[in-house]
């Protein structure tokens, strides 16, 4: 199947992209790598009347270390993160995640911002960014605003991004030298979208211990204070607290989805404990 007819234009500046999206009456879409939008258009699951190419917009490619955080432009590719060609605030977490996204050809074209804006629940960045307490910086006709990544995804393929707004960059707080992280993704073969994702971040110097349960039917489930959950998994395995968090994530006890997410959660905790020199 081929896509429905559409017009194409390339924006040189962010303001130009916003103006063209505003003039499309809600029928335009920004595109960078096109690794998700392209297939959806070919299957006619998405039928924009106008594509605004933002790959060359300088502010979407700009990366900056602000001291307390790293700001990555939305058009930065997964491959650039994997290869360490952009600043890393996460002590290797983002590079680790990036190398597991699809295949190298996809990572060379696909972008951080494109993945976040697409908001597939099984994608990696949509689950990692809430764990990192990152913030999305968006721009539109009314100016710029920030959206916490924990509130970014409203539902499957749905975000807080307005029809005439573009995602400009993502601000990611720096982890301290003592920070430890783990990331576990279950998929049946490399390159597939995940059936379950779990991750932990423990940064005692910043008073942070979070966990995420992802690849759900909607937004990821963030455990803002995961210290007790981690201790439970350390001492006795998945207990009442872990079961409660899986239930809060919308998983039905006894289902295949529940079981695979329980395994992912336990393995992510084990990986963190091993990295800390603990025992699982």
FENFENLIN-V370602 format. One record per pair of residues at least 24 apart in sequence whose C-alpha atoms are under 10 Angstrom apart, sorted by the first residue. I is the first residue (numbers start at 1). J is the second residue. D is the distance in whole Angstrom. If there is no record, write none. Layout:
I_J_D / I_J_D
This chain:
1_39_10 / 1_41_9 / 1_42_6 / 1_43_6 / 1_44_8 / 2_39_9 / 2_40_10 / 2_41_8 / 2_42_5 / 2_43_7 / 2_44_8 / 3_38_8 / 3_39_9 / 3_40_8 / 3_41_5 / 3_42_4 / 3_43_7 / 3_44_6 / 3_45_9 / 3_46_8 / 3_47_7 / 3_48_9 / 4_41_7 / 4_42_8 / 4_43_9 / 4_44_7 / 4_45_10 / 4_46_9 / 4_47_6 / 4_48_8 / 4_49_8 / 5_41_10 / 5_47_8 / 5_48_9 / 5_49_7 / 5_50_9 / 6_41_10 / 6_47_8 / 6_48_7 / 6_49_5 / 6_50_5 / 6_51_7 / 7_48_9 / 7_49_6 / 7_50_5 / 7_51_6 / 7_52_9 / 8_49_9 / 8_50_6 / 8_51_5 / 8_52_6 / 8_53_7 / 9_50_8 / 9_51_6 / 9_52_5 / 9_53_6 / 9_54_9 / 10_51_8 / 10_52_6 / 10_53_4 / 10_54_6 / 10_55_8 / 10_56_8 / 10_57_9 / 11_52_7 / 11_53_6 / 11_54_6 / 11_55_8 / 11_56_7 / 11_57_7 / 12_53_9 / 12_54_7 / 12_55_9 / 12_56_6 / 12_57_5 / 12_58_8 / 13_54_8 / 13_56_8 / 13_57_5 / 13_58_7 / 13_59_8 / 13_60_9 / 14_54_8 / 14_56_10 / 14_57_6 / 14_58_8 / 14_59_7 / 14_60_8 / 14_139_8 / 14_140_9 / 14_165_10 / 14_166_8 / 14_167_10 / 14_168_8 / 15_57_10 / 15_139_9 / 15_140_8 / 15_141_8 / 15_143_10 / 15_165_10 / 15_166_10 / 16_52_9 / 16_54_10 / 16_57_9 / 17_51_10 / 17_52_6 / 17_53_8 / 17_54_7 / 17_57_9 / 17_140_9 / 17_164_9 / 17_165_9 / 17_166_8 / 18_52_9 / 18_139_8 / 18_140_6 / 18_141_7 / 18_163_9 / 18_164_6 / 18_165_6 / 18_166_7 / 19_140_8 / 19_141_7 / 19_164_8 / 19_165_9 / 20_50_9 / 20_51_9 / 20_52_7 / 20_164_8 / 21_50_8 / 21_51_9 / 21_52_7 / 21_140_9 / 21_141_10 / 21_163_7 / 21_164_5 / 21_165_8 / 21_166_9 / 22_140_8 / 22_141_8 / 22_163_8 / 22_164_5 / 22_165_8 / 23_164_8 / 24_48_9 / 24_49_8 / 24_50_7 / 24_51_10 / 24_163_9 / 24_164_8 / 25_49_10 / 25_163_9 / 25_164_9 / 26_50_10 / 26_162_9 / 26_163_6 / 26_164_7 / 27_51_9 / 27_163_8 / 27_164_10 / 28_52_7 / 28_163_8 / 28_164_8 / 29_53_9 / 29_163_8 / 29_164_9 / 29_165_10 / 29_166_9 / 30_54_6 / 30_55_9 / 30_114_9 / 30_117_10 / 30_163_10 / 30_164_9 / 30_165_9 / 30_166_7 / 30_167_9 / 31_55_7 / 31_75_9 / 31_111_10 / 31_113_10 / 31_114_7 / 31_166_10 / 32_56_9 / 32_57_10 / 32_60_10 / 32_74_9 / 32_75_6 / 32_76_9 / 32_77_9 / 32_109_8 / 32_110_8 / 32_111_7 / 32_112_10 / 32_113_9 / 32_114_7 / 33_75_8 / 33_76_10 / 33_77_8 / 33_106_9 / 33_107_9 / 33_108_8 / 33_109_5 / 33_110_5 / 33_111_6 / 33_112_9 / 33_113_10 / 33_114_7 / 33_115_9 / 34_106_10 / 34_109_8 / 34_110_7 / 34_111_9 / 34_114_8 / 34_115_10 / 35_105_10 / 35_106_7 / 35_107_9 / 35_108_10 / 35_109_7 / 35_110_6 / 35_111_9 / 35_114_8 / 35_115_9 / 36_106_10 / 36_110_8 / 36_114_8 / 36_115_8 / 36_118_7 / 36_119_10 / 36_120_9 / 37_114_9 / 37_115_10 / 37_118_8 / 54_166_9 / 54_168_10 / 55_109_10 / 55_111_9 / 57_168_9 / 58_168_10 / 59_168_7 / 59_169_8 / 60_113_9 / 60_166_10 / 60_167_8 / 60_168_5 / 60_169_6 / 60_170_10 / 61_168_9 / 61_169_8 / 62_86_9 / 62_168_9 / 62_169_8 / 63_87_7 / 63_169_8 / 63_170_9 / 63_171_10 / 64_171_9 / 65_89_8 / 65_171_10 / 65_172_10 / 65_173_10 / 65_174_9 / 66_171_9 / 66_173_10 / 66_174_10 / 67_173_9 / 67_174_8 / 68_171_10 / 68_172_9 / 68_173_6 / 68_174_6 / 68_175_9 / 68_176_10 / 69_134_9 / 69_170_10 / 69_171_6 / 69_172_5 / 69_173_4 / 69_174_5 / 69_175_9 / 70_134_10 / 70_170_8 / 70_171_6 / 70_172_5 / 70_173_6 / 70_174_7 / 71_134_10 / 71_135_9 / 71_136_10 / 71_137_9 / 71_168_10 / 71_169_6 / 71_170_6 / 71_171_4 / 71_172_6 / 71_173_9 / 72_112_8 / 72_113_9 / 72_136_10 / 72_168_9 / 72_169_5 / 72_170_5 / 72_171_7 / 72_172_8 / 73_111_9 / 73_112_8 / 73_113_8 / 73_137_9 / 73_167_9 / 73_168_6 / 73_169_4 / 73_170_6 / 73_171_9 / 74_111_7 / 74_112_6 / 74_113_4 / 74_114_7 / 74_115_9 / 74_116_9 / 74_117_10 / 74_136_9 / 74_137_9 / 74_138_10 / 74_166_9 / 74_167_6 / 74_168_5 / 74_169_5 / 74_170_7 / 75_109_9 / 75_110_8 / 75_111_5 / 75_112_6 / 75_113_6 / 75_114_7 / 75_167_9 / 75_168_8 / 75_169_8 / 76_108_10 / 76_109_9 / 76_110_8 / 76_111_5 / 76_112_6 / 76_113_8 / 76_114_9 / 76_169_9 / 77_106_9 / 77_107_6 / 77_108_6 / 77_109_6 / 77_110_6 / 77_111_4 / 77_112_6 / 77_113_9 / 77_114_9 / 77_115_10 / 78_102_10 / 78_104_9 / 78_106_8 / 78_107_5 / 78_108_7 / 78_109_8 / 78_110_6 / 78_111_6 / 78_112_6 / 78_113_10 / 78_115_9 / 78_125_10 / 79_103_10 / 79_104_7 / 79_105_9 / 79_106_9 / 79_107_5 / 79_108_5 / 79_109_8 / 79_110_8 / 79_111_9 / 79_112_10 / 80_107_8 / 80_108_8 / 80_109_10 / 80_111_9 / 80_112_10 / 81_107_9 / 81_111_10 / 81_112_9 / 82_107_9 / 82_108_10 / 88_172_9 / 88_173_10 / 88_174_8 / 88_175_10 / 89_132_10 / 89_171_10 / 89_172_7 / 89_173_6 / 89_174_4 / 89_175_6 / 89_176_9 / 90_132_8 / 90_172_8 / 90_173_8 / 90_174_6 / 90_175_6 / 90_176_9 / 90_177_10 / 90_179_9 / 90_180_9 / 90_181_9 / 90_201_10 / 91_174_8 / 91_175_7 / 91_176_8 / 91_177_8 / 91_178_10 / 91_179_8 / 91_180_8 / 91_181_9 / 92_180_10 / 92_181_9 / 93_128_9 / 93_132_10 / 93_180_9 / 93_181_7 / 93_182_8 / 93_183_8 / 93_201_10 / 94_124_10 / 94_125_9 / 94_128_8 / 94_129_10 / 94_183_10 / 96_182_10 / 96_183_8 / 97_124_7 / 97_125_8 / 97_128_8 / 97_183_8 / 97_184_9 / 97_185_9 / 98_124_8 / 98_125_9 / 100_124_9 / 100_185_9 / 100_190_8 / 100_191_7 / 100_192_9 / 100_193_10 / 101_125_9 / 101_190_8 / 101_191_6 / 101_192_8 / 101_193_8 / 101_194_10 / 102_189_10 / 102_190_7 / 102_191_4 / 102_192_6 / 102_193_8 / 103_190_8 / 103_191_6 / 103_192_9 / 104_191_9 / 106_191_9 / 112_167_10 / 112_169_9 / 112_170_9 / 113_166_9 / 113_167_6 / 113_168_8 / 113_169_7 / 113_170_8 / 114_167_8 / 116_149_9 / 116_152_8 / 116_153_8 / 116_157_9 / 116_158_10 / 116_159_8 / 116_167_9 / 116_170_10 / 117_152_9 / 117_153_9 / 117_157_8 / 117_158_8 / 117_159_7 / 117_160_9 / 117_161_8 / 117_166_9 / 117_167_7 / 118_153_9 / 118_156_9 / 118_157_6 / 118_158_7 / 118_159_8 / 119_152_9 / 119_153_6 / 119_154_9 / 119_155_8 / 119_156_6 / 119_157_5 / 119_158_6 / 119_159_7 / 119_218_9 / 119_219_9 / 120_153_9 / 120_155_9 / 120_156_6 / 120_157_5 / 120_158_9 / 120_193_9 / 120_215_8 / 120_216_10 / 120_217_9 / 120_218_8 / 120_219_9 / 121_153_9 / 121_155_8 / 121_156_6 / 121_157_8 / 121_158_10 / 121_193_9 / 121_194_9 / 121_195_10 / 121_196_10 / 121_197_10 / 121_214_7 / 121_215_5 / 121_216_6 / 121_217_7 / 121_218_6 / 121_219_6 / 121_220_7 / 122_156_10 / 122_185_10 / 122_187_10 / 122_192_9 / 122_193_6 / 122_194_5 / 122_195_7 / 122_196_8 / 122_197_8 / 122_214_7 / 122_215_4 / 122_216_7 / 122_217_9 / 122_218_9 / 122_219_10 / 122_220_9 / 123_192_10 / 123_193_6 / 123_194_7 / 123_195_10 / 123_197_9 / 123_214_9 / 123_215_7 / 124_183_10 / 124_185_9 / 124_193_9 / 124_194_8 / 124_197_8 / 124_214_9 / 124_215_8 / 125_149_10 / 126_150_9 / 126_152_9 / 126_153_8 / 126_214_9 / 126_215_9 / 126_219_8 / 126_220_8 / 127_153_10 / 127_197_8 / 127_198_9 / 127_199_9 / 127_212_7 / 127_213_8 / 127_214_6 / 127_215_8 / 127_216_10 / 127_219_8 / 127_220_6 / 127_221_9 / 127_222_9 / 128_183_9 / 128_197_9 / 128_198_9 / 128_199_8 / 128_200_10 / 128_201_10 / 128_211_10 / 128_212_8 / 128_213_10 / 128_214_9 / 128_220_9 / 128_222_10 / 129_170_9 / 129_171_10 / 129_172_8 / 129_212_10 / 130_172_10 / 130_210_9 / 130_211_9 / 130_212_8 / 130_220_8 / 130_221_9 / 130_222_7 / 130_223_10 / 130_224_9 / 131_181_10 / 131_199_8 / 131_200_8 / 131_201_7 / 131_208_10 / 131_209_9 / 131_210_6 / 131_211_6 / 131_212_6 / 131_213_10 / 131_220_10 / 131_221_10 / 131_222_7 / 131_223_9 / 131_224_8 / 132_171_10 / 132_172_7 / 132_173_7 / 132_174_9 / 132_175_9 / 132_200_10 / 132_201_8 / 132_208_10 / 132_210_8 / 132_211_10 / 133_171_9 / 133_172_7 / 133_173_7 / 133_208_10 / 133_210_9 / 133_224_10 / 134_170_7 / 134_171_6 / 134_172_5 / 134_173_6 / 134_174_10 / 135_169_9 / 135_170_6 / 135_171_5 / 135_172_7 / 135_173_9 / 136_160_10 / 136_161_10 / 136_167_7 / 136_168_8 / 136_169_6 / 136_170_5 / 136_171_6 / 136_172_9 / 137_161_10 / 137_166_9 / 137_167_6 / 137_168_6 / 137_169_5 / 137_170_6 / 137_171_7 / 138_162_9 / 138_165_7 / 138_166_6 / 138_167_4 / 138_168_5 / 138_169_7 / 138_170_9 / 139_164_9 / 139_165_5 / 139_166_6 / 139_167_7 / 139_168_7 / 139_169_10 / 140_164_6 / 140_165_4 / 140_166_7 / 140_167_9 / 140_168_10 / 141_165_7 / 144_168_9 / 146_170_9 / 146_171_9 / 150_219_9 / 150_220_8 / 150_221_9 / 150_222_8 / 150_224_10 / 151_219_9 / 151_220_10 / 152_219_9 / 153_218_8 / 153_219_6 / 153_220_8 / 154_218_8 / 154_219_7 / 154_220_10 / 155_217_8 / 155_218_5 / 155_219_6 / 155_220_10 / 156_216_9 / 156_217_7 / 156_218_5 / 156_219_7 / 157_218_9 / 157_219_10 / 158_218_9 / 158_219_9 / 159_219_10 / 174_206_10 / 175_201_9 / 175_202_9 / 175_203_7 / 175_204_10 / 175_205_9 / 175_206_8 / 175_208_10 / 176_202_10 / 176_203_7 / 176_204_8 / 176_205_6 / 176_206_7 / 177_203_8 / 177_204_10 / 177_205_8 / 178_202_9 / 178_203_6 / 178_204_7 / 178_205_7 / 178_206_9 / 178_276_10 / 179_203_4 / 179_204_7 / 179_205_8 / 179_206_9 / 179_208_9 / 179_209_9 / 179_276_9 / 180_204_9 / 180_209_10 / 180_271_10 / 180_272_7 / 180_273_9 / 180_275_7 / 180_276_7 / 181_209_10 / 181_210_10 / 181_211_10 / 181_268_9 / 181_269_9 / 181_271_8 / 181_272_6 / 181_273_9 / 181_275_8 / 181_276_9 / 182_211_9 / 182_267_9 / 182_268_6 / 182_269_7 / 182_270_9 / 182_271_6 / 182_272_5 / 182_273_9 / 182_274_10 / 182_275_8 / 183_211_10 / 183_212_9 / 183_264_9 / 183_265_9 / 183_267_9 / 183_268_6 / 183_269_9 / 183_271_8 / 183_272_8 / 184_263_10 / 184_264_6 / 184_265_8 / 184_266_9 / 184_267_7 / 184_268_5 / 184_269_9 / 184_270_10 / 184_271_8 / 185_214_9 / 185_215_9 / 185_261_10 / 185_264_7 / 185_265_10 / 185_267_10 / 185_268_9 / 186_215_9 / 186_260_8 / 186_261_9 / 186_263_9 / 186_264_7 / 195_257_8 / 195_260_8 / 195_261_8 / 195_264_10 / 196_257_8 / 196_258_9 / 196_259_10 / 196_260_7 / 196_261_5 / 196_262_9 / 196_263_9 / 196_264_6 / 196_265_9 / 197_260_9 / 197_261_7 / 197_262_10 / 197_263_10 / 197_264_6 / 197_265_8 / 197_268_9 / 198_222_10 / 198_261_8 / 198_262_9 / 198_263_9 / 198_264_6 / 198_265_5 / 198_266_8 / 198_267_8 / 198_268_6 / 198_269_9 / 199_264_9 / 199_265_7 / 199_266_10 / 199_267_9 / 199_268_6 / 199_269_8 / 199_271_9 / 199_272_9 / 200_226_8 / 200_227_10 / 200_230_9 / 200_265_9 / 200_268_7 / 200_269_7 / 200_270_10 / 200_271_9 / 200_272_7 / 200_273_10 / 201_226_9 / 201_227_10 / 201_269_10 / 201_272_8 / 202_226_9 / 202_227_8 / 202_230_10 / 202_272_8 / 202_276_10 / 211_265_9 / 211_268_9 / 211_269_9 / 212_245_10 / 212_249_10 / 212_265_9 / 212_268_10 / 213_245_9 / 213_246_8 / 213_248_10 / 213_249_7 / 213_261_7 / 213_262_9 / 213_264_8 / 213_265_7 / 214_249_8 / 214_261_8 / 214_264_10 / 214_265_10 / 215_257_10 / 215_261_9 / 216_249_8 / 216_250_8 / 216_251_8 / 216_257_9 / 216_261_9 / 217_249_9 / 217_250_8 / 217_251_9 / 218_249_9 / 218_250_9 / 219_249_9 / 220_249_8 / 220_250_10 / 221_245_8 / 221_246_9 / 221_248_8 / 221_249_5 / 221_250_9 / 222_248_10 / 222_249_9 / 223_248_10 / 223_249_10 / 229_269_9 / 230_265_10 / 230_266_9 / 230_268_10 / 230_269_6 / 230_270_9 / 230_272_9 / 230_273_9 / 230_280_10 / 231_269_9 / 231_273_10 / 231_280_10 / 232_269_10 / 233_265_9 / 233_266_7 / 233_267_10 / 233_268_10 / 233_269_7 / 233_270_8 / 233_273_10 / 233_280_7 / 234_266_9 / 234_269_8 / 234_270_8 / 234_272_10 / 234_273_8 / 234_278_8 / 234_279_7 / 234_280_5 / 235_279_9 / 235_280_7 / 236_280_9 / 237_266_7 / 237_269_10 / 237_270_10 / 237_280_8 / 238_262_8 / 238_263_9 / 238_265_9 / 238_266_7 / 242_266_9
